[in-house]
Amino acid sequence: MRILFVNNDGGGFADYVEVAPGTTVEKFFCEKMPGRSASDFLLRVNRQPVARDQVLQEGDRVTATPVKIEGAHRAA
């Protein structure tokens, strides 16, 4: 099935990708961003925050936005 993946990490990109039916948000994230921690990202499906076990559907829009930016300094 085909979904839209919007990766807001670094320079960011968006593209349609094929995923197997029954794929969860967590499995999709692990496949597309190996070695990264899902807890470092806000994951949304169709603009809504979701649980990692949500099953993706045809036509979904998945967005991964980092919540921690390397090199950023905390305001005092």
C-alpha positions in Angstrom: 0.0 0.0 0.0 1.1 3.6 -0.6 1.5 6.3 2.1 3.1 9.7 2.2 6.2 10.0 4.5 7.3 13.4 5.6 10.7 13.4 7.4 11.4 16.7 9.1 14.8 15.7 10.3 17.8 17.7 9.0 17.0 19.1 5.6 13.7 17.2 5.5 11.9 15.5 2.6 8.6 14.1 1.6 7.8 11.2 -0.7 5.3 8.4 -1.3 6.5 5.0 -0.1 5.2 1.5 -0.3 4.5 -0.4 3.0 3.2 -3.9 3.6 -0.4 -4.1 4.9 -0.5 -4.4 8.7 2.6 -2.3 9.2 2.6 -0.4 12.5 4.0 3.1 13.1 6.8 1.6 15.2 7.8 -0.9 12.5 7.7 1.8 9.8 9.8 4.1 11.8 12.4 1.4 12.5 12.6 0.5 8.8 12.9 4.1 7.6 15.2 5.5 10.3 17.4 2.7 11.5 19.5 3.4 14.6 17.3 6.3 15.6 15.1 6.4 18.7 11.4 6.9 18.3 11.4 8.8 21.6 13.4 11.5 19.9 10.6 12.2 17.4 7.0 13.3 17.4 5.3 10.8 15.2 2.0 11.8 13.6 -0.4 10.1 11.3 -2.7 12.4 9.3 -1.5 15.3 11.5 -2.5 13.5 14.8 -0.1 12.1 17.4 -0.4 8.4 17.5 0.6 5.3 19.6 3.4 3.2 18.2 1.2 0.2 17.7 -1.3 2.0 15.4 -1.6 0.2 12.0 -1.0 2.3 8.9 -3.7 2.5 6.3 -3.6 3.2 2.5 -3.2 6.9 1.9 -2.0 7.8 5.4 0.4 10.7 5.9 3.2 9.9 8.4 5.3 12.8 9.8 8.5 12.4 11.9 9.6 15.6 13.6 12.6 15.6 15.9 12.0 16.9 19.4 15.7 17.1 20.3 18.0 19.2 18.1 21.7 18.4 18.4 23.8 21.4 19.1 21.0 23.5 20.5 21.6 25.2 23.8 19.1 25.4 26.6 18.0 28.9 27.4 19.1 30.0 30.9 
